[in-house]
Amino acid sequence: MQALNDVVRVLLGQARAFREWDNEPALAGTWDSMCVIARQWRQDPDFLDLWELE
């Protein structure tokens, strides 16, 4: 669980930097990585339905 949290924090930091630098391709790549993690997390038994976006 801690590893997942750490990865998300790193990616969020990257996304913020890429947005600040107007680096859209890098920002899109970071967003895609976060989406992959979210899809995998959805399968975890600790996942709560209230975290899911519709």
C-alpha positions as CSV (number, residue, x, y, z in Angstrom):
1,M,0.0,0.0,0.0
2,Q,2.8,2.4,0.8
3,A,4.5,1.7,-2.5
4,L,1.3,2.6,-4.3
5,N,1.0,5.8,-2.4
6,D,4.6,6.7,-3.1
7,V,4.2,6.2,-6.8
8,V,1.1,8.3,-7.0
9,R,2.8,11.1,-5.1
10,V,5.8,11.0,-7.5
11,L,3.5,11.0,-10.6
12,L,1.4,13.8,-9.2
13,G,4.6,15.9,-8.6
14,Q,5.7,15.2,-12.2
15,A,2.3,16.1,-13.6
16,R,2.3,19.4,-11.7
17,A,5.8,20.2,-13.0
18,F,4.9,19.3,-16.6
19,R,1.8,21.5,-16.4
20,E,3.8,24.4,-15.1
21,W,6.3,24.0,-17.9
22,D,3.5,23.6,-20.5
23,N,4.8,20.2,-21.5
24,E,1.5,18.7,-22.7
25,P,3.0,15.4,-24.1
26,A,4.8,14.6,-20.9
27,L,1.7,15.6,-18.9
28,A,-0.4,13.2,-21.0
29,G,2.1,10.4,-20.4
30,T,2.0,10.9,-16.7
31,W,-1.9,11.0,-16.7
32,D,-1.9,7.7,-18.6
33,S,0.4,6.1,-16.0
34,M,-1.9,7.3,-13.2
35,C,-4.9,5.8,-15.1
36,V,-3.2,2.4,-15.3
37,I,-2.5,2.5,-11.6
38,A,-6.1,3.4,-10.9
39,R,-7.4,0.5,-13.0
40,Q,-5.2,-1.9,-11.1
41,W,-6.1,-0.5,-7.7
42,R,-9.8,-1.0,-8.5
43,Q,-9.2,-4.7,-8.3
44,D,-7.7,-4.5,-4.8
45,P,-9.9,-5.7,-1.9
46,D,-9.2,-2.5,0.0
47,F,-10.7,-0.4,-2.8
48,L,-13.7,1.6,-1.8
49,D,-16.5,2.3,-4.3
50,L,-16.7,5.9,-3.2
51,W,-13.2,6.5,-4.6
52,E,-14.4,5.7,-8.1
53,L,-15.3,8.4,-10.6
54,E,-18.4,7.8,-12.7
